[in-house]
Amino acid sequence: MKKIICDADLFHLTRTNYPKYEKALRLEFEKYLGLIFTDEEWQMQNNDFLKNHQYFTDYGQNILAKFKEANVQLANDFIKN
């Protein structure tokens, strides 16, 4: 059950509108944790998180990870430019 909840909590990593969630997360970091990043620092943090995150369930590993990979590529492309 814990694995399912963890995967569900990070389902947004697979969404085509992930940048919207990424911006909201950045604001949460600033407002609630007092962590302020430059745009470059944030992109690096976000990219590292996306690359290193792993889903726990079979569904997450076999299905969600494929959709998340599109956002990993977008993050990589953004850093390269």
Buried (B, 14 or more C-beta within 10 A) or exposed (E): EEEEEEBEEBBBBBBEEBBEBBEEBBEEBEEEEEEEBEEEEBBBBBBEBBEEEEBBBEEBEEBBBEBBBBBBEBBBEEEEE
